[in-house]
């Protein structure tokens, strides 16, 4: 237990001193900011046209200028943000040891390998949850600045619940990204796989097999009105559990020469 606490402290310290989580946080702020700008253009078309902004496209992209519409659009972006942002953070936490060539040094310590992997998983999950909370807070801040009407407690509650559901589902699938980063010995392969997964998920969604593809379930989980069945949830949990078990097994059995 003491080794796990020490490993968690070391991983948290590395993450806090790195620019990667903070850069990803800035990246996660862009969707609500851009959606807020579209809402502002829709709300003040004359002022927007005076500054040369494209009011025609803004009318096509958004509906009414109110909180339900804005938060609904934000919810749709939560799935895609989870696929990319969570993958980047997880790939960096597990792949940086190979990129920085510190893997052998890390494994030379008396801490168990399983404790190191659990610590990495915990730190990655912590940063991902903070990222999701930051994106939700940024969305409400942007909406308040734009001055949209129609905000009520049920709307805010449902938005937070949908965002939390999307974040938890992506956290469940996070060990798969960790496994790819470990086997690929870096963070480029898992990020590429995350992008490929989004493309495959669009195809699977069009075929009607989305409830059986765990990444489709996570991508659409932030959309208002999306119902996740028990079978779909079980598939996501099983996929994450297998990914975690495979990651632990790989680190315990594989020779590290990086």
Secondary structure, DSSP 8 states (H G I E B T S, - for coil): -HHHHHHHHHHHHHHHH-SHHHHHHHHHHHHHHHHHHHHHHHHTHHHHHHTT--HHHHHHH--SSBHHHHHHHHHHHHHHHIIIIIHHHHHHHHHHHHHTT-HHHHHTSSS-HHHHHHHHHHHHHHHHHHHHHHHHHHHHHHHHHHT-B---HHHHHHHHHHHHHHHHHHHHHHHHHHHHHHHTTSSHHHHHHHHHHHHHHHHHHHHT-GGGSHHHHHHGGGSTT----HHHHHHHHHHHHHHHHHHHHHHHHS----
